[in-house]
């Protein structure tokens, strides 16, 4: 029996690429983890990091996750490179703007 091909959500378009990059560029760790205060027996406050269940993280937000793995000290969550995504997104937007300007994106019509 042949392995199933992964399902995609339609064709890859420039708009879809920009949306994916935007998810990476605008991601924040609080989308994936929460920091919880716990009180110890002596009353001291300790911070505990909890990973949100993946089912509670919107699919679009999960695009920013590069990896999740069980590490020696707990769970390690790594996001894709935010700065690189911002650079790529800025370049795509700049290219899109140049293209629209080159195609006469701005037209002044004078009917006087």
Secondary structure, DSSP 8 states (H G I E B T S, - for coil): --------SS---HHHHHHHHHHHHT--GGGTEEEEEEE-TTS-EEEEEEE--GGGS-HHHHTTEEEEEEETTEEEEEE--HHHHHHHHHHHHHHHHHHHHHTT-S------
